[in-house]
Amino acid sequence: MPHTAALLAAVAEEQGPGATLRIVLLASIVGAVLLAWFLLRGYRNDDNND
């Protein structure tokens, strides 16, 4: 198991921060869209929320 961790660390060092930044950016965009949907659905007016 320690060999696997060392191998993953070596691959991550060679790869640079590109993949991690891509994942963080994608997760942020998805989170922002879900947050906007959740907040804006409260402003919807269907004439049945008296």
N, C-alpha and C positions, 0 to 999 in steps of 0.2 A: 504493500500500500504506500509506503513512503516513496517508492520509485515513481508511482503514478503522480503524486503531488509534485515531485521534482520535475517530471516530464511536463506537466501542465504549466508549472511556473516558467519553464524554459520556453514553451510555446507562446505563453502570454508575453514574455519579454521580447521575443522576436516579432510578435504581431504588432505591438504598440497599442496605444489607447483607442484605436479606430473602432474595434468591435464593441468595446465597452461604451464608448460615447454614442455609438449608433443605437445600442440597446436603451441607454438612458434617455436619449432624445425621443425614440419611438414610444417609450413608456410615458414620458412627459406629455407628448402630443395626445396619446390615447387618454391619459388622465385628464387633460384639459378639456377634451371633447366630452368625456363623461360628466365632468363637473359642470360644464356649460349646459349640457342637456338636463342634468338634475336641477340646476338652479332656474333655468328658463322655463321648464315645464310648469312651474308654479305660477307663471305669468299668463299662461294660456287661458283664454276665456271661451268656455263652451256653453255659456248661458245656463249651466246647471249647477253652478257653485254658489248658490245664494246662501 
